[in-house]
Amino acid sequence: ELLAEISYYENRRTGLGARFLAEVEAASELAASSPKSGAPIAGVARRRLLPTFPFALVYTETDYGILIHGVAHNRRRPTYWIGRLRDEGNRSSDTDVLSAGFAHLLSAGQLRLR
C-alpha cells in the first residue's frame, strides 16, 4: 500500500514520491520517539497527520516500539486499517506481528521504512 502511494506520487511528478516517503518516515520517527503524541483514534490506536499530503500514519504502541497499521488517506477509505487492530490486551509475539500483513514494527533505530 505504501509503495503504491509512493509510485502514484512519483508518476505524477518526479521527486514527489520521495517527498511522500520522507514525510511518512518523519512521522514514523516522531511516533516511535514519542508514541503518545499522536492523536487517539479508534480506542487503542493513534495517528499522526502528514504535513503536506492528505494521509495519516496509524499506529499502536507496543513493548517494542510502535506497530504501524496503515498509512491512510484522510478521505479515501480512511478507516480501512481498523480490522488490523488487535485487542490491547492481546499484543503478542513477533511472529504474530510479522503475520499481520501490512504492519511494520518500529522502534528507535531497529527498523526503518526504506
Secondary structure, DSSP 4 states (H G I P E B T S, - for coil): -HHHHHHHHHHHSTTHHHHHHHHHHHHHHHHHHSGGGSEEETTTEEEEE-SSSSEEEEEEE-SSSEEEEEEEESSSSTTGGGGG---GGG---HHHHHTTSS-EEE-TTT----
